[in-house]
Amino acid sequence: MDVTQSPVISVLDLSKTYAQQSAPAVQNISFHIYPNEKVGLIGANGSGKTTLFRLLLHLLQPDRGSITIMGQADLERAKKYVGYVSEHQEGLENFTPNEVLNYSGRMSLTEQAKIESRRVELLKWAGLESHQHDLIAGFSKGMRQRLFLAAALIPEPQILLLDEPMSGLDPDSQNDFLTLLDTLKTYTILYASHQLPEVEEICDRIIILQGGKIVKDLDISQQIEEIILLEADLAMLPLLSRFPDIIIRSQSQRENHINIELQAGAARFQELLTESKNLGISIYRLKSKSILEDLYHQNYSGNR
């Protein structure tokens, strides 16, 4: 993030409690998002992700706190800066891509000439040129999500709010969607999901929500280490003493084997594996997980 620039989204002490519920949906949330940042908002269902998006989109009023978007406290006026894609889009089955893109442009008060040029450009970008006159009812979910992403981009917003946009997509459709997102280098993106691999693929920073609160806000762009679970001969332990930069997080012995949880960079861990092979130290089980996955499971303890 470039904190020398003004934030494009500022959220300060934001709280919202729904009627008939005792616990807040979001509670005292504060964060800033800067130009071109790709921020992942992660947490299980009920953690507050969707409520936060509704507040940012001015579909809900907060009980207290403030939101500014592009320096604008009037969120109705700020909507021109924001494109939005949700997990589900209902009621458009009998429309064509041409109609959806045209409607999106008109709703955002985009000039008709610009709508037309953007429509042609975005249909090609989304791989939907040959389907522009087809009814959406016959589309796969992957095609629909590519279309709705294109629709969000019609007015050329600076910010994209993406709420579980790849939920339910098959692997090929996920790859297609990720490829499109990868082209959006100049956009600021807030990406909500509970799927850690896609967040790691897209984002350079993550905010973890639990019970409506932020429990972690972390830059993951520079994270090069992983968590490694290793079952090996007992001789692995003295070998590890020669690698003081590899952190032993936990260890336990079972008969003639030792189970160790390590934190290490990939290159350094490869050196450890090479040396263990040279010394004839057997490794029986090896499993790794990302720092993000580890943080998520450390900090997240359940649904609301």
CORZI-V569165 format. One record per residue. N is the residue number from 1. RES is the residue in three letters. D_CENTER is the distance of its C-alpha to the mean C-alpha in Angstrom with 2 decimals. Layout:
n=N res=RES d_center=D_CENTER
n=N res=RES d_center=D_CENTER
This chain:
n=1 res=MET d_center=15.73
n=2 res=ASP d_center=19.14
n=3 res=VAL d_center=20.54
n=4 res=THR d_center=23.77
n=5 res=GLN d_center=22.35
n=6 res=SER d_center=22.05
n=7 res=PRO d_center=18.65
n=8 res=VAL d_center=17.45
n=9 res=ILE d_center=16.08
n=10 res=SER d_center=18.05
n=11 res=VAL d_center=17.88
n=12 res=LEU d_center=20.91
n=13 res=ASP d_center=22.10
n=14 res=LEU d_center=20.53
n=15 res=SER d_center=21.80
n=16 res=LYS d_center=22.24
n=17 res=THR d_center=24.35
n=18 res=TYR d_center=25.16
n=19 res=ALA d_center=28.83
n=20 res=GLN d_center=30.25
n=21 res=GLN d_center=27.56
n=22 res=SER d_center=28.50
n=23 res=ALA d_center=25.15
n=24 res=PRO d_center=22.87
n=25 res=ALA d_center=19.63
n=26 res=VAL d_center=18.29
n=27 res=GLN d_center=20.57
n=28 res=ASN d_center=21.23
n=29 res=ILE d_center=17.72
n=30 res=SER d_center=17.85
n=31 res=PHE d_center=15.55
n=32 res=HIS d_center=15.77
n=33 res=ILE d_center=13.50
n=34 res=TYR d_center=15.53
n=35 res=PRO d_center=16.22
n=36 res=ASN d_center=14.08
n=37 res=GLU d_center=11.34
n=38 res=LYS d_center=7.76
n=39 res=VAL d_center=6.14
n=40 res=GLY d_center=3.21
n=41 res=LEU d_center=5.44
n=42 res=ILE d_center=6.58
n=43 res=GLY d_center=10.10
n=44 res=ALA d_center=12.54
n=45 res=ASN d_center=14.28
n=46 res=GLY d_center=16.29
n=47 res=SER d_center=14.32
n=48 res=GLY d_center=14.29
n=49 res=LYS d_center=10.95
n=50 res=THR d_center=13.01
n=51 res=THR d_center=15.86
n=52 res=LEU d_center=14.06
n=53 res=PHE d_center=13.04
n=54 res=ARG d_center=16.69
n=55 res=LEU d_center=17.99
n=56 res=LEU d_center=16.22
n=57 res=LEU d_center=17.63
n=58 res=HIS d_center=20.97
n=59 res=LEU d_center=21.33
n=60 res=LEU d_center=22.12
n=61 res=GLN d_center=24.16
n=62 res=PRO d_center=23.33
n=63 res=ASP d_center=26.14
n=64 res=ARG d_center=25.92
n=65 res=GLY d_center=23.98
n=66 res=SER d_center=22.94
n=67 res=ILE d_center=20.30
n=68 res=THR d_center=20.99
n=69 res=ILE d_center=19.28
n=70 res=MET d_center=20.84
n=71 res=GLY d_center=23.51
n=72 res=GLN d_center=24.38
n=73 res=ALA d_center=24.95
n=74 res=ASP d_center=26.07
n=75 res=LEU d_center=22.85
n=76 res=GLU d_center=24.84
n=77 res=ARG d_center=25.76
n=78 res=ALA d_center=22.32
n=79 res=LYS d_center=20.98
n=80 res=LYS d_center=22.28
n=81 res=TYR d_center=19.61
n=82 res=VAL d_center=16.67
n=83 res=GLY d_center=15.53
n=84 res=TYR d_center=13.85
n=85 res=VAL d_center=12.81
n=86 res=SER d_center=12.85
n=87 res=GLU d_center=13.01
n=88 res=HIS d_center=16.80
n=89 res=GLN d_center=19.22
n=90 res=GLU d_center=22.75
n=91 res=GLY d_center=26.17
n=92 res=LEU d_center=25.84
n=93 res=GLU d_center=27.29
n=94 res=ASN d_center=30.56
n=95 res=PHE d_center=29.20
n=96 res=THR d_center=28.83
n=97 res=PRO d_center=26.10
n=98 res=ASN d_center=28.68
n=99 res=GLU d_center=29.18
n=100 res=VAL d_center=25.53
n=101 res=LEU d_center=24.93
n=102 res=ASN d_center=28.23
n=103 res=TYR d_center=27.51
n=104 res=SER d_center=24.15
n=105 res=GLY d_center=26.05
n=106 res=ARG d_center=28.88
n=107 res=MET d_center=26.74
n=108 res=SER d_center=25.25
n=109 res=LEU d_center=28.88
n=110 res=THR d_center=28.39
n=111 res=GLU d_center=31.78
n=112 res=GLN d_center=32.92
n=113 res=ALA d_center=33.64
n=114 res=LYS d_center=30.14
n=115 res=ILE d_center=28.72
n=116 res=GLU d_center=30.88
n=117 res=SER d_center=29.94
n=118 res=ARG d_center=26.18
n=119 res=ARG d_center=26.65
n=120 res=VAL d_center=28.38
n=121 res=GLU d_center=25.95
n=122 res=LEU d_center=22.78
n=123 res=LEU d_center=24.48
n=124 res=LYS d_center=25.25
n=125 res=TRP d_center=21.79
n=126 res=ALA d_center=20.28
n=127 res=GLY d_center=23.18
n=128 res=LEU d_center=24.78
n=129 res=GLU d_center=28.04
n=130 res=SER d_center=30.20
n=131 res=HIS d_center=28.80
n=132 res=GLN d_center=29.06
n=133 res=HIS d_center=32.01
n=134 res=ASP d_center=30.85
n=135 res=LEU d_center=29.94
n=136 res=ILE d_center=26.32
n=137 res=ALA d_center=27.83
n=138 res=GLY d_center=28.34
n=139 res=PHE d_center=24.84
n=140 res=SER d_center=22.51
n=141 res=LYS d_center=19.13
n=142 res=GLY d_center=17.63
n=143 res=MET d_center=20.17
n=144 res=ARG d_center=19.45
n=145 res=GLN d_center=15.74
n=146 res=ARG d_center=16.78
n=147 res=LEU d_center=19.45
n=148 res=PHE d_center=17.47
n=149 res=LEU d_center=15.11
n=150 res=ALA d_center=18.49
n=151 res=ALA d_center=19.87
n=152 res=ALA d_center=17.24
n=153 res=LEU d_center=18.25
n=154 res=ILE d_center=21.99
n=155 res=PRO d_center=22.73
n=156 res=GLU d_center=20.82
n=157 res=PRO d_center=18.60
n=158 res=GLN d_center=17.20
n=159 res=ILE d_center=13.97
n=160 res=LEU d_center=11.54
n=161 res=LEU d_center=10.01
n=162 res=LEU d_center=8.13
n=163 res=ASP d_center=8.67
n=164 res=GLU d_center=8.23
n=165 res=PRO d_center=9.70
n=166 res=MET d_center=10.27
n=167 res=SER d_center=11.80
n=168 res=GLY d_center=15.34
n=169 res=LEU d_center=15.29
n=170 res=ASP d_center=17.56
n=171 res=PRO d_center=16.73
n=172 res=ASP d_center=18.47
n=173 res=SER d_center=16.71
n=174 res=GLN d_center=13.25
n=175 res=ASN d_center=14.72
n=176 res=ASP d_center=16.13
n=177 res=PHE d_center=12.99
n=178 res=LEU d_center=11.27
n=179 res=THR d_center=14.63
n=180 res=LEU d_center=14.63
n=181 res=LEU d_center=11.36
n=182 res=ASP d_center=12.89
n=183 res=THR d_center=15.86
n=184 res=LEU d_center=14.32
n=185 res=LYS d_center=14.95
n=186 res=THR d_center=16.54
n=187 res=TYR d_center=14.00
n=188 res=THR d_center=12.01
n=189 res=ILE d_center=8.55
n=190 res=LEU d_center=6.82
n=191 res=TYR d_center=3.84
n=192 res=ALA d_center=4.92
n=193 res=SER d_center=5.41
n=194 res=HIS d_center=8.03
n=195 res=GLN d_center=7.94
n=196 res=LEU d_center=7.63
n=197 res=PRO d_center=8.92
n=198 res=GLU d_center=6.56
n=199 res=VAL d_center=3.74
n=200 res=GLU d_center=7.17
n=201 res=GLU d_center=8.29
n=202 res=ILE d_center=6.39
n=203 res=CYS d_center=5.86
n=204 res=ASP d_center=9.09
n=205 res=ARG d_center=8.61
n=206 res=ILE d_center=7.23
n=207 res=ILE d_center=8.90
n=208 res=ILE d_center=10.17
n=209 res=LEU d_center=12.11
n=210 res=GLN d_center=15.26
n=211 res=GLY d_center=18.03
n=212 res=GLY d_center=16.93
n=213 res=LYS d_center=16.95
n=214 res=ILE d_center=14.77
n=215 res=VAL d_center=15.78
n=216 res=LYS d_center=13.89
n=217 res=ASP d_center=12.63
n=218 res=LEU d_center=12.54
n=219 res=ASP d_center=12.60
n=220 res=ILE d_center=11.69
n=221 res=SER d_center=12.97
n=222 res=GLN d_center=16.43
n=223 res=GLN d_center=16.00
n=224 res=ILE d_center=18.52
n=225 res=GLU d_center=19.66
n=226 res=GLU d_center=19.07
n=227 res=ILE d_center=20.63
n=228 res=ILE d_center=23.54
n=229 res=LEU d_center=25.70
n=230 res=LEU d_center=29.16
n=231 res=GLU d_center=32.42
n=232 res=ALA d_center=35.37
n=233 res=ASP d_center=39.03
n=234 res=LEU d_center=40.11
n=235 res=ALA d_center=40.91
n=236 res=MET d_center=37.21
n=237 res=LEU d_center=37.41
n=238 res=PRO d_center=40.10
n=239 res=LEU d_center=38.38
n=240 res=LEU d_center=35.23
n=241 res=SER d_center=37.50
n=242 res=ARG d_center=37.82
n=243 res=PHE d_center=34.07
n=244 res=PRO d_center=33.64
n=245 res=ASP d_center=30.26
n=246 res=ILE d_center=28.81
n=247 res=ILE d_center=28.01
n=248 res=ILE d_center=29.43
n=249 res=ARG d_center=27.32
n=250 res=SER d_center=29.59
n=251 res=GLN d_center=32.48
n=252 res=SER d_center=34.86
n=253 res=GLN d_center=37.89
n=254 res=ARG d_center=38.90
n=255 res=GLU d_center=42.36
n=256 res=ASN d_center=42.37
n=257 res=HIS d_center=38.60
n=258 res=ILE d_center=36.08
n=259 res=ASN d_center=32.46
n=260 res=ILE d_center=30.37
n=261 res=GLU d_center=26.79
n=262 res=LEU d_center=26.11
n=263 res=GLN d_center=23.63
n=264 res=ALA d_center=24.22
n=265 res=GLY d_center=23.17
n=266 res=ALA d_center=23.56
n=267 res=ALA d_center=26.68
n=268 res=ARG d_center=28.42
n=269 res=PHE d_center=27.82
n=270 res=GLN d_center=29.30
n=271 res=GLU d_center=32.33
n=272 res=LEU d_center=32.71
n=273 res=LEU d_center=32.69
n=274 res=THR d_center=35.24
n=275 res=GLU d_center=37.49
n=276 res=SER d_center=37.35
n=277 res=LYS d_center=38.43
n=278 res=ASN d_center=41.25
n=279 res=LEU d_center=42.45
n=280 res=GLY d_center=42.32
n=281 res=ILE d_center=39.81
n=282 res=SER d_center=38.38
n=283 res=ILE d_center=34.72
n=284 res=TYR d_center=34.40
n=285 res=ARG d_center=30.72
n=286 res=LEU d_center=27.61
n=287 res=LYS d_center=23.98
n=288 res=SER d_center=20.94
n=289 res=LYS d_center=17.44
n=290 res=SER d_center=14.87
n=291 res=ILE d_center=15.02
n=292 res=LEU d_center=11.51
n=293 res=GLU d_center=12.84
n=294 res=ASP d_center=15.99
n=295 res=LEU d_center=14.70
n=296 res=TYR d_center=12.85
n=297 res=HIS d_center=16.16
n=298 res=GLN d_center=18.23
n=299 res=ASN d_center=16.82
n=300 res=TYR d_center=15.97
n=301 res=SER d_center=19.23
n=302 res=GLY d_center=19.07
n=303 res=ASN d_center=18.64
n=304 res=ARG d_center=20.32
